[in-house]
Amino acid sequence: MSRLSADQRHAVRFTLNGKPCSGQAEPRMLLTDFLRHQIGATGTHVGCEHGVCGACTVDIDGVPARACLTLAVQVEGCAVRTVEGIAPAPDRLGILQAAFKRHHALQCGFCTAGILMSLDTFLRENPKANEQSIRDLLTGHLCRCTGYAPILRAAMEAAAEMADRGAEEKSDA
Amino acid sequence: MKPARFSYIRAESLDEALEVLRYEGNDARIIAGGQSLMPMLNMRLARPKTLIDIMRLPGLGRIDRQSENVTVGAGVRQAALLAWPELAQTLPLAALALPWTGHVQTRSRGTVCGSIAHADPSAELPLVICALGGEVHLRSARRRRRVSAKDFFTGMMSTCRADDELVEAVAFPYTEKRCAFREVARRHGDFAIVACAAVATREGVRLAIGGVADMPVARDFPRLEGSALDDALNAFAYDLDARDDVHATARYRRDLVRTIGADLVREVLQ
């Protein structure tokens, strides 16, 4: 049995955006704080800290999850992806990011990292996602700037682009 | 906010988790998906000394279809039950209610048993197990017992689970009978102002209401129509002892019980 004592910091190791990542965390440390304060990966935002706003959404082992409702010690050995891992290169935007830019799907940007991660994990699993399923996905996020309509348009366009690209890859094979 | 300090145990066997519960009792809490417990920890409404993580235990992630019911283990996430190919056929009520349980981003981690163990009066899964007359399988180092959903819930976020017990599984009676579900919330996926589930029975219909009383409440009705149905639903709405809160007034809640209740009764009995 491994008991991690309350008042000490313990080694935590997982994969962050495809690269090995490690740090020290007390058992009570949230994954949000671990990413931001221990690793310095501040792309993941902290909003409500009780799972309602969606700003901290990350991808844990291929599914979208609230980093504020996850302890750092719980992701030991897991594969975590954050918004820092979305762009193909530091000077290039990913498909979703480019669509968000074209459609003005963000203003202040506070909610954007979480929404991108939800959409990214969802569209990987559901390349033919329809508008209703994307609307349903977006209920898990709060945005106070855009009114959601541009986010929906960007998501639909990105989904279509990803589906086209997927079809091309299959036809090349 | 951040949780208060606790030690963390990644259980390697069920016996190990049960031993810790036996010695630490109410000071220890089981964490599975964490989607109910973590908000309580973050807001410091719960301050356990020890968390026992059961998500890496083998064998708890099973969905078993038996002759009379579907048993869902403590490690089964809500998303996994929703994606189970036999769900719509065996548990149509759960198939209707699960999309209303939190959001995609919380169902991916939250477990079925965890939501039932948490016993939020507005939550959908306690309502479903209550409407179907299911059972909760409790286990401790000293015994195993099965408790009917009706007896499991004892009040606002409280259950008959003893301090040394954990919810090992829940069993939903297998049903092909007609059923219906409807919910009113400010935002899809938020906790219900009123949630209503209806299941056809031999004599008529069973209606279960969440979000009004301090726990989900089910009542059996004979086949009724017109003013007799209205009167029966009105009596049910008043018996639920609705309270005013920031989300809705008691009067609005009673009105929803009457309106949605009548719609669902008609839908199930037609």
Interface residues (C-beta under 8 A of the other chain):
Chain A: M1 S2 R3 L4 S5 A6 D7 E26 P27 R28 L30 D33 E49 H50 G51 G54 T57 I60 V63 P64 A65 R66 C68 L69 T70 L71 V73 Q74 E76 S118 F122 D136 L137 T139 G140
Chain B: M1 K2 P3 A4 R5 F6 S7 Y8 I9 R10 A11 E12 E16 V20 I31 G34 Q35 M38 P39 L41 N42 M43 K49 T50 L51 D53 M55 A79 P99 G102 H103 V104 Q105 T106 S108 R109 R187 H188 G189
